[in-house]
Structure formats: structure tokens, C-alpha cells
Amino acid sequence: MLRSGERDFQLPPGRAGLPGLVEAANGSGVAATLSDQGGSGLPAQLDQAVGSVVREALANSVRHSSGADVDVRLSRGEGEVRVDVVSRGGSALASPALMGSGMGLELLRERVRALGGELFAGPEGAGVWAVRARLPEEGAV
């Protein structure tokens, strides 16, 4: 976290923060697991993008799918990093007060695109919601 006057700015957590994000999600009403097969040494931009994808997807699972099973998978190969966050089951929130702005996924999609990648977020069958990102390693610094 960076502090500047009265404001706090948090950088995306990156891969090192993924276990903490999963733990926080588990404490917030979902059953999340993490499989990190991403290897080591991701460029900083990709590392932060991976953390952003996972953070947004888990936050949406907590907001919209209480009690869901959520699988977080990170893999790397063929010149790209893949992030897959799949939520199965769960129930919708009873309180609309916990709903987000609806802009999180759109902003995330723009960030992934800026890195030359692709982001899918949507249903994949009955009771399944997925957020999938593909981020090319080429050109990342």
C-alpha cells in the first residue's frame, strides 16, 4: 500500500498475493482453491494483471455467489499466461446493497487488452460463471 496525504493507494497484489486473496474469499462466504502453475519470474505488468484478474473475479464471486465453489488456476506456456477463475453453485445475494458498480470487469477487460490479451467473463452452463484471461508474455516489461 502506498500512502499519499489522506489517500491510500493499493497496487494490484500480483502472484505473491494470490494465496491471501483466496484466503480472504474463503473467509467471506465462498470455498476457493488456488492452483498456481505459472512458474517464476513474470514481468511486473503481467504479475500485477494476474493479481487484478483474480481479485476482481473473487470479489464478484463473493458478491454474487455466496457459498460457491471457486477454482482459481494460473498456468503458463506457449508464450502466454492464463488465469481461470471458475465459480460453481452458490446463491445470489439477498442484499443489493453489496452490489458493485458493474464497471470492474469492463475496466479489467481494458487493462488486459492494453497488454495484448483477452478477457472472457460470463456464464458457462447452469450455475457456472467464469472469468478467463489470456496474457501474452511477449512485449510485457
C-alpha positions, -999 to 999 in steps of 0.1 A, spaced: 0 0 0 13 35 -8 2 64 13 -1 99 0 -17 125 22 -52 113 32 -54 87 4 -43 51 4 -34 36 -30 -31 -2 -33 -11 -18 -61 -26 -50 -75 -14 -79 -54 4 -99 -80 11 -136 -78 26 -134 -44 -7 -121 -31 -29 -148 -46 -29 -171 -15 -41 -141 6 -68 -132 -18 -81 -168 -18 -79 -169 20 -99 -137 22 -125 -151 -2 -128 -182 19 -135 -160 49 -162 -142 30 -186 -170 21 -171 -189 -8 -149 -221 -9 -120 -210 -31 -89 -231 -41 -57 -220 -59 -36 -239 -84 -6 -218 -94 14 -235 -122 26 -201 -135 63 -207 -130 85 -179 -117 97 -146 -130 67 -130 -145 73 -94 -158 59 -68 -134 30 -58 -157 18 -93 -161 23 -101 -124 0 -72 -115 -25 -80 -142 -28 -116 -129 -35 -103 -94 -61 -78 -107 -79 -106 -126 -80 -129 -96 -90 -101 -72 -119 -89 -94 -132 -124 -101 -131 -134 -64 -148 -102 -54 -176 -109 -78 -179 -145 -66 -182 -132 -30 -207 -105 -41 -229 -126 -64 -225 -163 -54 -224 -168 -17 -214 -204 -9 -200 -211 -43 -170 -233 -50 -144 -212 -68 -114 -226 -86 -85 -202 -93 -60 -216 -118 -29 -199 -131 -9 -215 -159 19 -205 -182 30 -219 -216 34 -212 -253 43 -176 -246 13 -167 -225 -1 -167 -190 -36 -179 -184 -58 -171 -155 -90 -190 -150 -114 -183 -121 -145 -206 -123 -174 -203 -98 -198 -231 -94 -231 -230 -75 -238 -206 -47 -268 -183 -42 -275 -148 -52 -272 -120 -26 -303 -111 -7 -290 -76 -2 -285 -54 -33 -265 -30 -11 -235 -52 -16 -236 -50 -54 -207 -33 -71 -207 -5 -97 -206 -30 -126 -175 -14 -140 -149 -37 -125 -150 -63 -153 -150 -36 -180 -120 -18 -166 -103 -52 -162 -111 -60 -198 -94 -28 -209 -63 -35 -188 -59 -70 -203 -64 -56 -238 -38 -29 -232 -13 -58 -225 -23 -75 -258 -45 -101 -241 -81 -112 -240 -106 -115 -212 -138 -136 -211 -163 -132 -183 -197 -149 -184 -218 -180 -179 -205 -214 -189 -235 -235 -182 -261 -238 -154 -247 -224 -122 -212 -218 -136 -196 -184 -141 -161 -180 -154 -135 -152 -157 -107 -163 -181 -78 -142 -191 -50 -149 -216 -20 -126 -213 9 -128 -238 44 -127 -224 58 -111 -255 62 -74 -251 55 -73 -213 81 -55 -193 
